[in-house]
Amino acid sequence: MLLFSALLPPDQVVRSLRAHLAPLQEEVTAPRWVPPRQWHVTLGFYGEADPDERVEWLTKALAGHHAPTLRLQGAGAFSRVLYLGVYSEGLTELATAAGAGDERPYLPHLTIARTEGDVPAELPKRLGGYVSEPWTALEAVLMRSELTGSGSRYSIVARFPLESRQAGGGAA
């Protein structure tokens, strides 16, 4: 079992992205397309860790952090991953508080496919024009990833509310 913290896209963004990806997924079947139920924006990856200890740590680490407004825009690839870019003011600071950037620089993204070899250059180009509607992530989640015979299965271990900027008495 592996643990990571993440922000989850809302249903309307998932629906929009599914509709946008459908024609490409029908045409290009070589990548392993990540199912929408697994779409997330990773904040911190913890590997094998005690869930109770990580919940306690994240409760303190994320306390007082503002809910970021995010949007998916553009596409890219690294290693064997095809992703959509994630743009947001304050996201890097939230991810750093959640433990990102300890081992490598934080690159906010939403993984949409994995490949056996390099990601074909045509795929990020074909997705480069996608822009989601913006959304405010009102909570972060601690996720558990368990490897099964049919791939990884994700489940939410705990939820961590983020402070709405409006609730604090004004925009930052």
N, C-alpha and C positions, 0 to 999 in steps of 0.2 A: 504494500500500500504506500502510495506517494501522496504528499500533501502540497497544495499550493493555494495562494490567495488570488482572487480575481474579481473583476467586474463583469456582470452579465448583461448582454444587450436586451432591451425590452422586446416584447412580442412584435410591435410594429416594425422595428428595425430588422428582426429576424425574417418576417414575412417579405419585406422589401428586398432583402439580400437573397433570399431563396428564389424569388421571382427573377431577379437579375442574373443569378447563376444558372438557372435551369437550362437555358439553351446551350450554354458552354458545357455544362455537365453531360448533356446528351451527346454533344459532338466530340468531346475530349474525355474519354473514359479511363485513360492510363493513370492519372493520379488517383490516390485514395482520397476521395472527397470527405472532409470532416462533416459528420452529421450535425445539423443545426442545434440539437440538444447539447452538443459539446462546445459550441462557440462561446468564447470568453476572452477577456483581455487580462492576461496574467499580470499580477502585481508582484508577487514574490513566490519563488519555488523553494520548497523545504526538503524535498526528498523524503526519505524514511524518517519520520519524526513522530513523537507522541502527540496525538490530537489534543488531549487535555492541556498539555503544556503550551502547544501552539495557540490554542484558543485564549489562554490566559495572557500570553505574550502579545497577541494581536489586539486584544481588548485594550491593553495599555498603549500599544504602538499607534493605533488608529484613532484613539480618543481625541476629539476636537478637530479632526480633519474635515474639511469642507467637501461636499459632494461635487465632483467635477462634472462639467458638461462636456460630452464627447461627441465625435462624429467619425465615421469611417470614411476614408478618402484615399484614393490611389491604391496601388498594389506593388508588391515587391516579392523578392525571394531571398532566402539565405539557406545554405546547406541544402536540404531536401524539402524545404517548406515554402509553400505559396501563401502569402498573407495579404491582408488589407491593412493599410496604415491607420493608426488611431491618432487623432489630433484633439488636444485638450489642454487648456490652461490648468496647471496644478496637478496634472496626472503624474508627472515624474516625481514630484515631491511626495505624493501619496504612495507611489510605488516604492520610493526610497524608504519611507517610514515602514512599509510592509516587508522590507528586506531585499528589494531589488538593487542591482548594481554592485553587490558585494563581490561577485566573481567576473562579471562582464558588464559593459554599459547597457543601460535599460533601453530597449527598443519597443515602444508600445505598438502592439499589432494584434490582429485577430487571425489565427491560422484557419485557412479554408481548405487546404489540401496538402498532402504529403506525397512525395515521389520516391521511387527506388534510386534514381540517379539525380542529376541536376534538374532543376525545374526548367522546362522549355521556356526560352525567352519570350515566346509569343504569349504565354499565359498572363504574366503581369501587364504586358502591353494591352491585352484585350480587356483587362479589368481596370486599367488606369483611370478611366473616366467615371467610375462609380463613386458617388458621394451619398452617404446616408443622411437622413434627417438627424439633427442633433438630439441628444437625450442626456438627462441628468441622472447619474448613478447615485441613488440615494443609499446604497449599501454596498459593502464589500462582502465577499463570502470566502470561507475556508472550504476548499474542495478536497475530496479524496478521490484518487485515481486508482482503480483496481484493474489489473490485467486479467482478462477472461479469454476463453477460447475464441471469442468473436471480436476481440479488441479490447480497448480500454472502456471501463464504465466509470462515469463520474457521478459523485453524489455530494450534496452540500452537508458539511459537518456543522457549520455555525455561520450566523449572519452578524455583520457589524454595521450598524447604522452610521451614516455619514451626515454631518450637519448641513442642512439646507442653508444656502446663503441668505435667502429671504427670511428664514426663521431667526437669523442672527441680528436682524434689524437693519439690513442694508446690503447692497452689493459690494463685493470687494474689488 
